[in-house]
Structure formats: structure tokens, C-alpha cells
Amino acid sequence: MLEQLTELRELPLGGTPGTAFKERLRAELLAGALEAEPEPAGPRGRRHRPRRRPLLSQLAAVGLAAALMVSSFATYQAVPGDSLYPLKRAAETTLVHLSSDEAERGQRELDSAKARAKEVASLLGSSADGPLVRKTLKDMEASTRSGISRLERAEPRSPKIKKFAREQEETVKPMLQELDDDQLAQAEGYLDYIEGLVAPE
């Protein structure tokens, strides 16, 4: 193509290319067009394009699923003060409301109380443990009382109540020496309540 342009530049202004030049240029352009046609029209090129889209869609779906799993795990591990903690509590509340009967709601409330006890243990020794520990102890007792009340209505003298009380006592008692005076009063009041749930042998 550069050769043809050079020839055209050498023509005087207002002159026209010769017949031989026109025929040669036409032949070269046609030959170039014929060589270029098979590439975009080839069936292989058409097949590869649709395959990329499903692959990208699958990768996006896997990435989204992985992100959701990581987010769910992080939410489950959240403790009071974490940015994801309100989401964790909202999920617990939703599970209680979606439960099929009163006994299941009661059990879920007791599960929440167990979670609060573990959160208190994880908060002890942290820089912001004071108000957060007091709030979490209060929430633990509220969930316990609500759960026990539901279970007693649905399943009077349920062995689940005694089992919960013993497990919760084992979790809370080791914390007592690490609590300040206000926290200790809360925890001891809670222990008095759950110890009263365990019927004498």
C-alpha cells in the first residue's frame, strides 16, 4: 500500500493515475479482501465467544458464593462492638420468629443466651469490656428468661431446661473472678436464677 501511495504522490496536481496502476491496485485490494474474509467468518471464532460468557458467569457466581460464605462466617463470629454484630443479632431474632412452634422458639432463645455467655468470655480483658460486658450479661439473662418461659409453657418439666442450666453454669462460673463489682452482681444474680431451674435429684 505504501508503494501505491508513493506513486500517487509523484503525479502532478490534477493528473490521474494510469490504467496499469488502477488495475494493479484493484487486483491487490481484491486479493487482500479475500484473505481477510475467512477470519471473522470462521465458525471457530463464533463458538468461542458464547463459551466465554458462561465461564465468566460461573466464575462470578462462585466468587459471590465465596464472598457470602466468608461474610456469613464473619457475622457468626462477631462479638459486641464489631460492625457485623447487629446483623448477627438480627439473624437470631429472625430465626426465633420463623420457628414453627413455642418449644422451638424457646430453644432458639436459649441458644442465643449461650451465645451471649461465650461473647462475655471473649470480651473479658478487652479495652472496651466494661459497658459491653454489662449489656451482654443483661441480654443473656433476657434471652434465658424468655426461652425458659416459652419452654415451660410448651413442655412443662422439660429436661432441656435442666440441661441448659447446667451447661450455662459451667460457662458463666469461670468468668466471675474477671468481672468488676457491677458485672459480678449481674452474673451472680443470673447464676442464682438458673440454679433454681435445676430440680433437686
C-alpha positions as CSV (number, residue, x, y, z in Angstrom):
1,M,0.0,0.0,0.0
2,L,2.9,2.3,0.8
3,E,4.2,1.8,-2.8
4,Q,0.9,2.9,-4.3
5,L,0.8,6.0,-2.2
6,T,4.3,6.9,-3.3
7,E,3.3,6.6,-6.9
8,L,0.2,8.8,-6.4
9,R,2.3,11.5,-4.7
10,E,4.5,11.6,-7.7
11,L,1.6,12.5,-10.0
12,P,1.2,16.2,-11.0
13,L,-1.6,18.1,-9.4
14,G,-4.8,17.5,-11.3
15,G,-3.4,14.4,-13.0
16,T,-5.0,10.9,-12.9
17,P,-3.3,7.5,-12.3
18,G,-2.6,5.4,-15.4
19,T,-4.6,2.4,-16.4
20,A,-1.9,-0.1,-15.4
21,F,-1.7,1.5,-11.9
22,K,-5.5,1.2,-11.5
23,E,-5.6,-2.4,-12.5
24,R,-2.7,-3.4,-10.2
25,L,-4.3,-1.6,-7.3
26,R,-7.7,-3.2,-7.9
27,A,-6.1,-6.7,-8.0
28,E,-4.1,-6.1,-4.8
29,L,-7.2,-4.8,-3.0
30,L,-9.3,-7.7,-4.1
31,A,-6.6,-10.2,-3.0
32,G,-6.3,-8.5,0.4
33,A,-10.1,-8.6,0.9
34,L,-10.3,-12.3,0.0
35,E,-7.6,-13.2,2.6
36,A,-9.3,-11.2,5.3
37,E,-12.8,-12.7,4.9
38,P,-12.3,-16.2,6.4
39,E,-11.1,-14.8,9.8
40,P,-14.3,-13.1,11.0
41,A,-16.5,-15.6,9.2
42,G,-14.8,-18.7,10.7
43,P,-17.1,-20.9,12.8
44,R,-14.5,-21.4,15.4
45,G,-14.4,-17.7,16.3
46,R,-18.2,-17.8,16.7
47,R,-18.1,-20.8,19.0
48,H,-15.5,-19.4,21.4
49,R,-17.5,-16.2,22.1
50,P,-20.5,-17.8,23.7
51,R,-18.3,-20.1,25.8
52,R,-16.7,-17.1,27.5
53,R,-19.9,-15.7,28.8
54,P,-21.0,-18.9,30.7
55,L,-17.5,-19.2,32.1
56,L,-17.4,-15.6,33.3
57,S,-20.9,-16.1,34.8
58,Q,-19.8,-19.3,36.6
59,L,-16.7,-17.5,38.0
60,A,-18.9,-14.6,39.1
61,A,-21.3,-17.0,40.8
62,V,-18.5,-18.9,42.6
63,G,-17.0,-15.6,43.7
64,L,-20.3,-14.4,45.0
65,A,-20.9,-17.6,46.9
66,A,-17.4,-17.5,48.4
67,A,-18.0,-13.9,49.5
68,L,-21.3,-14.8,51.1
69,M,-19.7,-17.7,52.9
70,V,-16.9,-15.5,54.3
71,S,-19.5,-12.8,55.2
72,S,-21.7,-15.4,57.0
73,F,-18.8,-16.8,58.9
74,A,-17.6,-13.4,59.9
75,T,-21.1,-12.5,61.0
76,Y,-21.4,-15.7,63.1
77,Q,-18.0,-14.9,64.8
78,A,-18.9,-11.3,65.5
79,V,-18.9,-10.1,69.1
80,P,-20.4,-6.9,70.7
81,G,-18.7,-3.9,69.3
82,D,-18.0,-5.4,65.9
83,S,-19.6,-3.8,62.8
84,L,-21.3,-7.1,61.9
85,Y,-22.7,-7.8,65.4
86,P,-26.1,-6.1,64.8
87,L,-26.5,-8.4,61.7
88,K,-25.8,-11.4,63.9
89,R,-28.4,-10.4,66.4
90,A,-31.0,-9.7,63.7
91,A,-30.4,-13.1,62.2
92,E,-31.0,-14.7,65.6
93,T,-34.2,-12.7,66.1
94,T,-35.4,-13.8,62.7
95,L,-34.8,-17.4,63.4
96,V,-36.9,-17.1,66.6
97,H,-39.8,-15.5,64.7
98,L,-39.6,-18.1,62.0
99,S,-39.7,-21.1,64.4
100,S,-42.6,-23.4,63.9
101,D,-43.8,-23.7,67.5
102,E,-43.3,-22.3,71.0
103,A,-40.9,-25.1,72.1
104,E,-38.6,-24.4,69.1
105,R,-38.7,-20.6,69.8
106,G,-37.8,-21.3,73.4
107,Q,-34.9,-23.5,72.4
108,R,-33.6,-20.8,70.0
109,E,-33.8,-18.2,72.7
110,L,-31.7,-20.4,75.0
111,D,-29.2,-20.9,72.1
112,S,-29.0,-17.1,72.0
113,A,-28.3,-17.0,75.7
114,K,-25.5,-19.5,75.3
115,A,-24.0,-17.3,72.5
116,R,-24.2,-14.3,74.8
117,A,-22.3,-16.2,77.5
118,K,-19.5,-17.0,75.0
119,E,-19.4,-13.4,73.9
120,V,-18.9,-12.2,77.5
121,A,-16.0,-14.6,77.9
122,S,-14.4,-13.3,74.7
123,L,-14.9,-9.6,75.8
124,L,-13.2,-10.0,79.1
125,G,-9.8,-8.3,79.1
126,S,-10.5,-6.2,76.1
127,S,-10.2,-2.4,76.3
128,A,-14.0,-1.8,75.9
129,D,-15.2,-4.7,78.1
130,G,-17.0,-2.6,80.7
131,P,-20.3,-1.4,79.1
132,L,-20.3,-4.2,76.5
133,V,-20.0,-6.9,79.1
134,R,-22.8,-5.4,81.2
135,K,-25.0,-5.1,78.2
136,T,-24.2,-8.6,77.0
137,L,-24.9,-10.1,80.5
138,K,-28.3,-8.3,80.5
139,D,-29.1,-9.6,77.1
140,M,-28.1,-13.1,78.2
141,E,-30.5,-13.0,81.1
142,A,-33.3,-11.6,79.0
143,S,-32.9,-14.4,76.4
144,T,-32.7,-17.0,79.2
145,R,-35.9,-15.9,80.9
146,S,-37.8,-15.6,77.6
147,G,-36.6,-19.1,76.4
148,I,-37.3,-20.8,79.8
149,S,-40.8,-19.2,79.9
150,R,-41.6,-20.5,76.3
151,L,-40.3,-24.0,77.1
152,E,-42.2,-24.2,80.4
153,R,-45.4,-23.3,78.6
154,A,-44.8,-25.7,75.7
155,E,-43.1,-28.6,77.5
156,P,-43.6,-28.4,81.3
157,R,-40.7,-30.0,83.2
158,S,-38.7,-30.4,80.0
159,P,-35.3,-32.0,80.5
160,K,-33.9,-29.4,78.1
161,I,-34.2,-26.7,80.8
162,K,-32.1,-28.6,83.3
163,K,-29.5,-29.4,80.7
164,F,-29.3,-25.8,79.6
165,A,-29.0,-24.6,83.2
166,R,-26.1,-26.9,83.9
167,E,-24.2,-26.1,80.7
168,Q,-24.7,-22.4,81.2
169,E,-23.5,-22.6,84.8
170,E,-20.3,-24.2,83.6
171,T,-19.7,-21.4,81.1
172,V,-20.5,-18.5,83.4
173,K,-18.9,-19.5,86.7
174,P,-15.2,-19.4,85.5
175,M,-15.7,-15.8,84.4
176,L,-16.7,-14.5,87.9
177,Q,-13.1,-13.7,89.1
178,E,-12.5,-11.5,86.0
179,L,-15.7,-9.3,86.4
180,D,-15.8,-6.0,88.2
181,D,-18.3,-5.4,91.0
182,D,-21.3,-4.4,88.8
183,Q,-20.7,-7.2,86.4
184,L,-20.2,-9.7,89.2
185,A,-23.5,-8.7,90.8
186,Q,-25.2,-9.3,87.4
187,A,-23.5,-12.7,86.9
188,E,-24.3,-13.9,90.4
189,G,-27.9,-12.9,90.1
190,Y,-28.1,-14.8,86.8
191,L,-26.5,-17.9,88.4
192,D,-29.0,-17.8,91.2
193,Y,-31.8,-17.8,88.7
194,I,-30.5,-20.7,86.6
195,E,-29.5,-22.8,89.6
196,G,-33.2,-22.5,90.7
197,L,-34.1,-24.2,87.4
198,V,-32.3,-27.4,88.3
199,A,-34.8,-29.5,90.3
200,P,-33.3,-31.5,93.2
201,E,-32.3,-35.0,92.4
